[in-house]
Amino acid sequence: MKKIILFLSITLFGWIGWWLGESVGLMTAYLVSMAGSLLGVVVGVKFNQRYLG
């Protein structure tokens, strides 16, 4: 279950980052998506520690 939560959070935050950055350009979308994916890792790990312990 922990891996599924982590996968979903990385995917969701990466997609949100891409959506936010695509209006500027392709490279910006890629970089913001990577930052969003990193944030997704942090959120996913925190969620797993807090609720799935």
Rosetta constraint file for C-alpha pairs under 8 A:
AtomPair CA 1 CA 5 HARMONIC 6.33 0.50
AtomPair CA 2 CA 6 HARMONIC 6.22 0.50
AtomPair CA 2 CA 48 HARMONIC 6.15 0.50
AtomPair CA 2 CA 52 HARMONIC 7.47 0.50
AtomPair CA 3 CA 7 HARMONIC 6.03 0.50
AtomPair CA 4 CA 8 HARMONIC 6.10 0.50
AtomPair CA 5 CA 9 HARMONIC 6.11 0.50
AtomPair CA 5 CA 44 HARMONIC 6.21 0.50
AtomPair CA 5 CA 48 HARMONIC 7.54 0.50
AtomPair CA 6 CA 10 HARMONIC 6.14 0.50
AtomPair CA 6 CA 40 HARMONIC 7.46 0.50
AtomPair CA 6 CA 41 HARMONIC 6.38 0.50
AtomPair CA 6 CA 44 HARMONIC 4.75 0.50
AtomPair CA 6 CA 45 HARMONIC 6.77 0.50
AtomPair CA 7 CA 11 HARMONIC 6.12 0.50
AtomPair CA 8 CA 12 HARMONIC 5.98 0.50
AtomPair CA 9 CA 13 HARMONIC 6.01 0.50
AtomPair CA 9 CA 37 HARMONIC 7.84 0.50
AtomPair CA 9 CA 40 HARMONIC 4.85 0.50
AtomPair CA 9 CA 41 HARMONIC 6.80 0.50
AtomPair CA 9 CA 43 HARMONIC 7.05 0.50
AtomPair CA 9 CA 44 HARMONIC 5.61 0.50
AtomPair CA 10 CA 14 HARMONIC 5.87 0.50
AtomPair CA 10 CA 36 HARMONIC 7.51 0.50
AtomPair CA 10 CA 37 HARMONIC 4.76 0.50
AtomPair CA 10 CA 38 HARMONIC 7.19 0.50
AtomPair CA 10 CA 39 HARMONIC 7.56 0.50
AtomPair CA 10 CA 40 HARMONIC 4.26 0.50
AtomPair CA 10 CA 41 HARMONIC 5.71 0.50
AtomPair CA 10 CA 44 HARMONIC 7.46 0.50
AtomPair CA 11 CA 15 HARMONIC 6.04 0.50
AtomPair CA 11 CA 37 HARMONIC 6.81 0.50
AtomPair CA 11 CA 40 HARMONIC 7.48 0.50
AtomPair CA 12 CA 16 HARMONIC 6.22 0.50
AtomPair CA 12 CA 37 HARMONIC 7.91 0.50
AtomPair CA 12 CA 40 HARMONIC 7.33 0.50
AtomPair CA 13 CA 17 HARMONIC 6.11 0.50
AtomPair CA 13 CA 33 HARMONIC 7.47 0.50
AtomPair CA 13 CA 36 HARMONIC 4.78 0.50
AtomPair CA 13 CA 37 HARMONIC 5.42 0.50
AtomPair CA 13 CA 39 HARMONIC 6.87 0.50
AtomPair CA 13 CA 40 HARMONIC 5.22 0.50
AtomPair CA 14 CA 18 HARMONIC 6.18 0.50
AtomPair CA 14 CA 32 HARMONIC 7.83 0.50
AtomPair CA 14 CA 33 HARMONIC 4.53 0.50
AtomPair CA 14 CA 34 HARMONIC 6.33 0.50
AtomPair CA 14 CA 35 HARMONIC 7.44 0.50
AtomPair CA 14 CA 36 HARMONIC 4.61 0.50
AtomPair CA 14 CA 37 HARMONIC 4.38 0.50
AtomPair CA 14 CA 40 HARMONIC 7.21 0.50
AtomPair CA 15 CA 19 HARMONIC 6.11 0.50
AtomPair CA 15 CA 33 HARMONIC 6.48 0.50
AtomPair CA 15 CA 36 HARMONIC 7.66 0.50
AtomPair CA 16 CA 20 HARMONIC 6.18 0.50
AtomPair CA 16 CA 33 HARMONIC 7.17 0.50
AtomPair CA 16 CA 36 HARMONIC 7.00 0.50
AtomPair CA 17 CA 21 HARMONIC 6.13 0.50
AtomPair CA 17 CA 29 HARMONIC 6.85 0.50
AtomPair CA 17 CA 32 HARMONIC 4.93 0.50
AtomPair CA 17 CA 33 HARMONIC 4.12 0.50
AtomPair CA 17 CA 34 HARMONIC 7.44 0.50
AtomPair CA 17 CA 35 HARMONIC 7.16 0.50
AtomPair CA 17 CA 36 HARMONIC 5.02 0.50
AtomPair CA 17 CA 37 HARMONIC 7.76 0.50
AtomPair CA 18 CA 22 HARMONIC 5.82 0.50
AtomPair CA 18 CA 29 HARMONIC 4.66 0.50
AtomPair CA 18 CA 30 HARMONIC 6.35 0.50
AtomPair CA 18 CA 32 HARMONIC 6.12 0.50
AtomPair CA 18 CA 33 HARMONIC 4.58 0.50
AtomPair CA 19 CA 23 HARMONIC 7.69 0.50
AtomPair CA 19 CA 29 HARMONIC 7.13 0.50
AtomPair CA 20 CA 29 HARMONIC 7.05 0.50
AtomPair CA 20 CA 32 HARMONIC 7.48 0.50
AtomPair CA 21 CA 25 HARMONIC 6.78 0.50
AtomPair CA 21 CA 26 HARMONIC 7.72 0.50
AtomPair CA 21 CA 28 HARMONIC 5.36 0.50
AtomPair CA 21 CA 29 HARMONIC 3.91 0.50
AtomPair CA 21 CA 30 HARMONIC 7.48 0.50
AtomPair CA 21 CA 31 HARMONIC 7.95 0.50
AtomPair CA 21 CA 32 HARMONIC 5.85 0.50
AtomPair CA 21 CA 33 HARMONIC 7.47 0.50
AtomPair CA 22 CA 26 HARMONIC 5.95 0.50
AtomPair CA 22 CA 28 HARMONIC 6.72 0.50
AtomPair CA 22 CA 29 HARMONIC 4.56 0.50
AtomPair CA 23 CA 29 HARMONIC 7.80 0.50
AtomPair CA 24 CA 28 HARMONIC 6.34 0.50
AtomPair CA 24 CA 29 HARMONIC 7.30 0.50
AtomPair CA 25 CA 29 HARMONIC 6.12 0.50
AtomPair CA 26 CA 30 HARMONIC 6.25 0.50
AtomPair CA 27 CA 31 HARMONIC 6.21 0.50
AtomPair CA 28 CA 32 HARMONIC 5.98 0.50
AtomPair CA 29 CA 33 HARMONIC 5.87 0.50
AtomPair CA 30 CA 34 HARMONIC 6.22 0.50
AtomPair CA 31 CA 35 HARMONIC 6.31 0.50
AtomPair CA 32 CA 36 HARMONIC 6.04 0.50
AtomPair CA 33 CA 37 HARMONIC 6.07 0.50
AtomPair CA 34 CA 38 HARMONIC 6.24 0.50
AtomPair CA 35 CA 39 HARMONIC 6.24 0.50
AtomPair CA 36 CA 40 HARMONIC 6.07 0.50
AtomPair CA 37 CA 41 HARMONIC 6.33 0.50
AtomPair CA 38 CA 42 HARMONIC 6.53 0.50
AtomPair CA 39 CA 43 HARMONIC 6.14 0.50
AtomPair CA 40 CA 44 HARMONIC 5.83 0.50
AtomPair CA 41 CA 45 HARMONIC 6.06 0.50
AtomPair CA 42 CA 46 HARMONIC 6.14 0.50
AtomPair CA 43 CA 47 HARMONIC 6.02 0.50
AtomPair CA 44 CA 48 HARMONIC 6.13 0.50
AtomPair CA 45 CA 49 HARMONIC 6.15 0.50
AtomPair CA 46 CA 50 HARMONIC 6.03 0.50
AtomPair CA 47 CA 51 HARMONIC 5.82 0.50
AtomPair CA 47 CA 52 HARMONIC 7.32 0.50
AtomPair CA 48 CA 52 HARMONIC 4.85 0.50
AtomPair CA 48 CA 53 HARMONIC 6.07 0.50
AtomPair CA 49 CA 53 HARMONIC 4.63 0.50
